[in-house]
Amino acid sequence: MKSFSCGAVVPGCTATFRGADDGEILAQVAHHARHDHGLTEIPDELVGAVRSHIRSA
């Protein structure tokens, strides 16, 4: 199981995610970024930042 806290990349955001692997986390984070942060595209730099903060739960 893996976990990610959006606040590690976007200060002040309290959203957290859990998934079986990085792919599940990234899918959840992409949905969150679009719907809660208003991003229409997810830049590669953001994906890299998210990947670097995914932890084993």
C-alpha angles and dihedrals in degrees: 000000000000133000139196133188114208090210088071087069103021110041112227097021111123099190116126130189137200129192144153093254144357092276093059091048093048092050091052092046092049090054090047093048092053098043103033104028098033097236114157093187129030109225119221089239090059092049089052092049091050092048091052091055099046108114136190108259 
